Structure formats: structure tokens, C-alpha cells
């Protein structure tokens, strides 16, 4: 509906500029394509997330954009400024390029750096004391999680 409303506004502008209908169709189609480019980009870009979609495969740039948008969406749950920008783009109040503005990109990058260092810290490492200690610690932890039977006396 928003895309149709944008098209109606473009048509009104084209009709108000000149009462002559000569060249109206070409002028209108060019402006309509520009006005609706964002909505087409959002729709067709997301289609490539579906495996075996008709129309080819997602390019490297499209896959990279998908990963970036996943991070923007996750960040929008914690950051009101990113959420506002995301919703403005989603509701076509702003162009999709608004999600690539400096403030959003900086927040996405800042959010990506701690995750990488956090993953490195939380990976399980083998102790230097020997494999038997490592295995004993692993199995000991598993034993603690196993449900105990009540002893019948």
C-alpha cells in the first residue's frame, strides 16, 4: 500500500508540472522507478534468503548485506536509535541507505567486536596438567548433572 501511495504522489507531481500529456508516461515511469527502488530492493534482497529461489543465486554483496542486516535487527532490540531507523526504513519513511549511515554502522561494528573476543574467552580449553585430568574433570561434571536415585533403606 505504501508503494502504491508513493506512486500516486509521483503521478500527481507529474500531472501538476505540465497539463500536456506528451512525455508524461516516460517521465512518470522514471520517477516511479526511483521512488519505489527502496521497496523493491528490500523485497528482492530478502527473497535470496530462500534456498533455490528463482532468478539466480545471491551475490557475495547480497550475502554480506544479509549478515549485516541480521546484526542491525539484533541491535535494534537493544538500541532505540537503531530501532527507530530500522522501523523508518521498514515503513518506507527513509530509504534503505539510512541503515548504512555512520551511526548505525559504528554501532553494528562495536557490537561485533565484543562478540568475537567473548567467543574466544568462553571456548573450552584443555588444561595443561594432562589429558587424564581433563577427562576426569569433564566426566566429573557430567556425573554431577546426572539424576541420582534415591537410596532405599
Secondary structure, 3 states (H helix, E strand, C coil): CHHHHHHHHHHHHHHHHCCCCCCHHHHHHHHHHHHHHHHHHHHHHHHCCCCCCCCCCCCHHHHHHHHHHHHHHHHHCCCHHHHHHHHHHHCCCCCHHHHHCHHHHHHHHHHHHHHHHHHHHHCCCCCCCCHHHHHHHHHHHHHHHCCCCCCCC
